[in-house]
């Protein structure tokens, strides 16, 4: 049974996969794979929030476009919603980059293989 949230040692190959997952798939998933549960959950929550804001902006713009086609009136701008979504997602991505570099550095410094036998 695991009794702490301490980061576990990962191999260089696993660290590389965690880096790729964090930077090119979804920020936070690679951190979770590496055992960094608190930072991974925060990154994942932040990235999903940013994604939700961008999707909300897209839906609002689509609705406004349909209304403009029907009535011809110019609606209020909702660009702030998309901008905030991009900023929040970028924050999650940068946080994931920082954690990924820490994971890679820790994997590089961790000795691999069994300890040497005494003579």
ZADOZA-332274 format. One record per residue: residue number from 1; residue in one letter; chain; x, y negated, z of N, C-alpha, C in turn. Coordinates in Angstrom, 1 decimal. Layout:
# ZADOZA-332274
{NUM A A {X Y Z} {X Y Z} {X Y Z}};
...
This chain:
# ZADOZA-332274
{1 X A {0.8 1.2 0.0} {0.0 0.0 0.0} {0.9 -1.2 0.0}};
{2 X A {0.6 -2.2 -0.8} {1.3 -3.4 -0.9} {0.9 -4.3 0.2}};
{3 X A {1.9 -4.8 1.0} {1.6 -5.7 2.1} {1.9 -7.1 2.0}};
{4 X A {2.5 -7.5 0.9} {2.9 -8.9 0.7} {2.7 -9.3 -0.8}};
{5 X A {2.7 -10.6 -1.0} {2.6 -11.2 -2.3} {4.0 -11.5 -2.9}};
{6 X A {5.1 -11.0 -2.3} {6.4 -11.3 -2.8} {6.6 -10.8 -4.2}};
{7 X A {7.3 -11.6 -5.0} {7.5 -11.2 -6.4} {8.4 -10.0 -6.5}};
{8 X A {7.9 -9.0 -7.3} {8.7 -7.8 -7.5} {9.7 -8.0 -8.6}};
{9 X A {10.8 -7.2 -8.5} {11.8 -7.2 -9.5} {11.3 -6.6 -10.8}};
{10 X A {11.7 -7.2 -11.9} {11.3 -6.7 -13.2} {12.5 -6.5 -14.0}};
{11 X A {12.4 -5.6 -15.0} {13.5 -5.3 -15.9} {13.6 -6.5 -16.9}};
{12 X A {14.7 -6.6 -17.6} {14.8 -7.6 -18.6} {13.8 -7.5 -19.8}};
{13 X A {13.5 -6.2 -20.1} {12.5 -6.0 -21.2} {11.1 -6.4 -20.7}};
{14 X A {10.8 -6.1 -19.5} {9.5 -6.5 -19.0} {9.4 -8.0 -18.8}};
{15 X A {10.5 -8.6 -18.4} {10.5 -10.1 -18.3} {10.3 -10.8 -19.6}};
{16 X A {10.9 -10.2 -20.7} {10.8 -10.7 -22.0} {9.3 -10.6 -22.4}};
{17 X A {8.7 -9.5 -22.2} {7.3 -9.3 -22.5} {6.4 -10.2 -21.7}};
{18 X A {6.7 -10.5 -20.5} {5.9 -11.4 -19.7} {6.0 -12.8 -20.2}};
{19 X A {7.3 -13.2 -20.6} {7.5 -14.5 -21.3} {6.7 -14.7 -22.5}};
{20 X A {6.7 -13.7 -23.4} {5.9 -13.7 -24.6} {4.4 -13.8 -24.4}};
{21 X A {3.9 -13.1 -23.4} {2.5 -13.1 -23.0} {2.1 -14.5 -22.5}};
{22 X A {3.0 -15.1 -21.6} {2.7 -16.4 -21.1} {2.7 -17.5 -22.1}};
{23 X A {3.6 -17.4 -23.0} {3.8 -18.5 -24.0} {3.0 -18.4 -25.2}};
{24 X A {2.7 -17.2 -25.7} {2.0 -17.0 -27.0} {0.7 -16.4 -26.9}};
{25 X A {0.2 -15.9 -25.8} {-1.1 -15.3 -25.6} {-2.0 -16.2 -24.7}};
{26 X A {-1.9 -16.0 -23.5} {-2.7 -16.8 -22.5} {-1.8 -17.1 -21.3}};
{27 X A {-1.6 -18.4 -21.0} {-0.8 -18.8 -19.9} {-1.4 -18.2 -18.6}};
{28 X A {-0.5 -17.5 -17.8} {-1.0 -16.9 -16.6} {-1.0 -15.4 -16.7}};
{29 X A {-1.3 -14.8 -17.8} {-1.3 -13.3 -17.9} {0.1 -12.7 -17.7}};
{30 X A {1.1 -13.3 -18.3} {2.5 -12.8 -18.1} {2.9 -13.0 -16.7}};
{31 X A {2.6 -14.0 -16.0} {2.9 -14.2 -14.6} {2.3 -13.1 -13.8}};
{32 X A {1.0 -12.8 -14.1} {0.3 -11.7 -13.4} {1.0 -10.4 -13.6}};
{33 X A {1.4 -10.2 -14.9} {2.1 -8.9 -15.2} {3.4 -8.8 -14.4}};
{34 X A {4.1 -9.9 -14.1} {5.4 -9.9 -13.4} {5.2 -9.8 -11.9}};
{35 X A {4.0 -9.9 -11.5} {3.7 -9.8 -10.0} {3.7 -11.1 -9.3}};
{36 X A {3.6 -12.2 -10.1} {3.5 -13.6 -9.5} {2.0 -13.9 -9.5}};
{37 X A {1.3 -13.4 -8.5} {-0.1 -13.4 -8.5} {-0.7 -14.8 -8.2}};
{38 X A {-0.1 -15.6 -7.3} {-0.6 -16.9 -7.0} {-0.4 -17.8 -8.2}};
{39 X A {0.8 -17.9 -8.7} {1.0 -18.8 -9.8} {0.3 -18.3 -11.1}};
{40 X A {0.2 -17.0 -11.3} {-0.5 -16.5 -12.4} {-2.0 -16.8 -12.4}};
{41 X A {-2.6 -16.7 -11.2} {-4.0 -17.0 -11.1} {-4.2 -18.5 -11.3}};
{42 X A {-3.4 -19.3 -10.8} {-3.5 -20.8 -11.0} {-3.3 -21.2 -12.5}};
{43 X A {-2.4 -20.6 -13.1} {-2.1 -20.9 -14.6} {-3.3 -20.4 -15.4}};
{44 X A {-3.8 -19.2 -15.1} {-4.9 -18.7 -15.8} {-6.2 -19.5 -15.6}};
{45 X A {-6.4 -19.9 -14.4} {-7.6 -20.8 -14.1} {-7.5 -22.1 -14.8}};
{46 X A {-6.3 -22.7 -14.8} {-6.0 -24.0 -15.5} {-6.2 -23.9 -17.0}};
{47 X A {-5.7 -22.8 -17.6} {-5.8 -22.6 -19.0} {-7.2 -22.4 -19.5}};
{48 X A {-7.9 -21.6 -18.7} {-9.3 -21.3 -19.0} {-10.2 -22.6 -18.9}};
{49 X A {-9.9 -23.4 -17.9} {-10.6 -24.7 -17.8} {-10.3 -25.6 -19.0}};
{50 X A {-9.0 -25.7 -19.4} {-8.7 -26.5 -20.5} {-9.4 -26.0 -21.8}};
{51 X A {-9.4 -24.7 -22.0} {-10.1 -24.1 -23.1} {-11.6 -24.4 -23.1}};
{52 X A {-12.2 -24.3 -21.9} {-13.6 -24.6 -21.8} {-13.9 -26.0 -22.1}};
{53 X A {-13.0 -27.0 -21.7} {-13.3 -28.4 -22.1} {-13.2 -28.6 -23.6}};
{54 X A {-12.2 -28.0 -24.2} {-12.1 -28.1 -25.7} {-13.3 -27.5 -26.4}};
{55 X A {-13.8 -26.4 -25.9} {-15.0 -25.8 -26.5} {-16.2 -26.7 -26.3}};
{56 X A {-16.3 -27.2 -25.1} {-17.4 -28.2 -24.8} {-17.3 -29.4 -25.7}};
{57 X A {-16.1 -29.9 -25.9} {-16.0 -31.0 -26.8} {-16.5 -30.6 -28.2}};
{58 X A {-16.1 -29.5 -28.7} {-16.4 -29.0 -30.0} {-18.0 -28.9 -30.2}};
{59 X A {-18.6 -28.3 -29.1} {-20.1 -28.2 -29.2} {-20.7 -29.6 -29.2}};
{60 X A {-20.2 -30.5 -28.4} {-20.8 -31.9 -28.4} {-20.6 -32.6 -29.7}};
{61 X A {-19.5 -32.4 -30.3} {-19.2 -33.0 -31.6} {-20.1 -32.4 -32.7}};
{62 X A {-20.3 -31.1 -32.6} {-21.2 -30.4 -33.6} {-22.7 -30.9 -33.4}};
{63 X A {-23.1 -31.0 -32.2} {-24.5 -31.5 -31.9} {-24.6 -33.0 -32.4}};
{64 X A {-23.6 -33.8 -32.2} {-23.6 -35.2 -32.6} {-23.7 -35.2 -34.2}};
{65 X A {-22.9 -34.4 -34.8} {-22.9 -34.4 -36.3} {-24.3 -34.0 -36.8}};
{66 X A {-25.0 -33.1 -36.2} {-26.3 -32.7 -36.7} {-27.3 -33.9 -36.4}};
{67 X A {-27.2 -34.5 -35.3} {-28.0 -35.7 -35.0} {-27.8 -36.8 -36.0}};
{68 X A {-26.5 -37.1 -36.3} {-26.2 -38.1 -37.3} {-26.8 -37.8 -38.6}};
{69 X A {-26.8 -36.5 -39.0} {-27.4 -36.1 -40.3} {-28.9 -36.3 -40.3}};
{70 X A {-29.5 -36.1 -39.1} {-31.0 -36.2 -39.1} {-31.5 -37.6 -38.9}};
{71 X A {-30.9 -38.4 -38.0} {-31.4 -39.7 -37.7} {-30.5 -40.8 -38.3}};
{72 X A {-29.3 -40.6 -38.5} {-28.4 -41.7 -39.1} {-27.9 -42.6 -38.0}};
{73 X A {-28.1 -42.4 -36.8} {-27.6 -43.3 -35.7} {-26.2 -42.8 -35.3}};
{74 X A {-25.4 -43.7 -34.8} {-24.0 -43.3 -34.4} {-24.0 -43.0 -32.9}};
{75 X A {-23.7 -41.8 -32.5} {-23.8 -41.5 -31.0} {-22.5 -41.9 -30.3}};
{76 X A {-22.5 -41.9 -29.0} {-21.3 -42.2 -28.2} {-20.2 -41.2 -28.4}};
{77 X A {-19.0 -41.6 -28.3} {-17.8 -40.8 -28.5} {-17.6 -39.8 -27.3}};
{78 X A {-17.3 -38.6 -27.6} {-16.9 -37.6 -26.5} {-15.5 -37.2 -26.7}};
{79 X A {-14.7 -38.0 -27.3} {-13.3 -37.6 -27.6} {-12.5 -37.4 -26.2}};
{80 X A {-12.9 -38.0 -25.2} {-12.2 -37.9 -23.9} {-12.3 -36.4 -23.4}};
{81 X A {-13.4 -35.7 -23.8} {-13.5 -34.3 -23.3} {-12.5 -33.4 -24.0}};
{82 X A {-12.3 -33.6 -25.3} {-11.3 -32.8 -26.0} {-9.9 -33.2 -25.6}};
{83 X A {-9.6 -34.5 -25.3} {-8.3 -34.9 -24.9} {-8.0 -34.3 -23.5}};
{84 X A {-8.9 -34.4 -22.6} {-8.7 -33.8 -21.3} {-8.5 -32.3 -21.3}};
{85 X A {-9.2 -31.6 -22.2} {-9.0 -30.2 -22.4} {-7.6 -29.9 -22.9}};
{86 X A {-7.1 -30.6 -23.8} {-5.7 -30.4 -24.3} {-4.7 -30.7 -23.2}};
{87 X A {-4.9 -31.7 -22.5} {-4.0 -32.1 -21.4} {-4.0 -31.0 -20.3}};
{88 X A {-5.1 -30.5 -19.9} {-5.2 -29.5 -18.9} {-4.6 -28.2 -19.4}};
{89 X A {-4.8 -27.8 -20.6} {-4.2 -26.6 -21.2} {-2.7 -26.8 -21.3}};
{90 X A {-2.2 -28.0 -21.7} {-0.8 -28.2 -21.8} {-0.1 -28.1 -20.4}};
{91 X A {-0.8 -28.6 -19.4} {-0.3 -28.4 -18.0} {-0.1 -27.0 -17.7}};
{92 X A {-1.1 -26.1 -18.0} {-1.0 -24.7 -17.7} {0.1 -24.1 -18.5}};
{93 X A {0.3 -24.5 -19.7} {1.3 -23.9 -20.6} {2.7 -24.2 -20.0}};
{94 X A {2.9 -25.5 -19.6} {4.2 -25.9 -19.1} {4.5 -25.2 -17.8}};
{95 X A {3.5 -25.0 -16.9} {3.6 -24.3 -15.7} {4.0 -22.9 -16.0}};
{96 X A {3.3 -22.3 -17.0} {3.7 -20.9 -17.4} {5.1 -20.8 -17.9}};
{97 X A {5.5 -21.8 -18.6} {6.9 -21.8 -19.1} {7.9 -21.8 -18.0}};
{98 X A {7.6 -22.7 -17.0} {8.5 -22.7 -15.8} {8.6 -21.4 -15.1}};
{99 X A {7.4 -20.8 -14.9} {7.4 -19.5 -14.2} {8.1 -18.4 -15.1}};
{100 X A {7.9 -18.4 -16.4} {8.5 -17.5 -17.3} {10.0 -17.6 -17.3}};
{101 X A {10.5 -18.8 -17.2} {12.0 -18.9 -17.1} {12.5 -18.4 -15.8}};
{102 X A {11.8 -18.6 -14.7} {12.2 -18.1 -13.4} {12.2 -16.5 -13.5}};
{103 X A {11.2 -16.0 -14.1} {11.1 -14.5 -14.2} {12.3 -14.0 -15.1}};
{104 X A {12.6 -14.6 -16.2} {13.8 -14.2 -17.0} {15.1 -14.3 -16.2}};
{105 X A {15.2 -15.4 -15.5} {16.5 -15.6 -14.7} {16.6 -14.6 -13.6}};
{106 X A {15.5 -14.3 -13.0} {15.5 -13.2 -11.9} {15.8 -11.9 -12.5}};
{107 X A {15.3 -11.6 -13.7} {15.6 -10.3 -14.3} {17.0 -10.2 -14.7}};
{108 X A {17.6 -11.3 -15.2} {19.0 -11.3 -15.6} {19.9 -11.0 -14.4}};
{109 X A {19.6 -11.6 -13.3} {20.4 -11.5 -12.1} {20.2 -10.2 -11.3}};
{110 X A {19.2 -9.5 -11.6} {18.9 -8.2 -10.9} {19.7 -7.1 -11.5}};
{111 X A {20.5 -6.4 -10.6} {21.3 -5.3 -11.2} {20.4 -4.2 -11.7}};
{112 X A {20.7 -3.6 -12.8} {19.9 -2.5 -13.4} {20.6 -1.2 -13.2}};
{113 X A {19.8 -0.2 -13.1} {20.3 1.2 -12.9} {20.6 1.5 -11.5}};
{114 X A {21.0 2.8 -11.3} {21.2 3.2 -9.9} {22.5 2.6 -9.4}};
{115 X A {22.7 2.5 -8.1} {23.9 2.0 -7.5} {25.1 2.9 -7.8}};
{116 X A {26.3 2.4 -7.8} {27.4 3.3 -8.1} {27.7 4.2 -6.9}};
{117 X A {28.1 5.4 -7.2} {28.4 6.4 -6.2} {29.7 6.1 -5.5}};
{118 X A {29.7 6.4 -4.2} {31.0 6.1 -3.5} {32.1 7.1 -3.9}};
{119 X A {33.3 6.8 -3.8} {34.4 7.7 -4.2} {34.9 8.5 -3.0}};
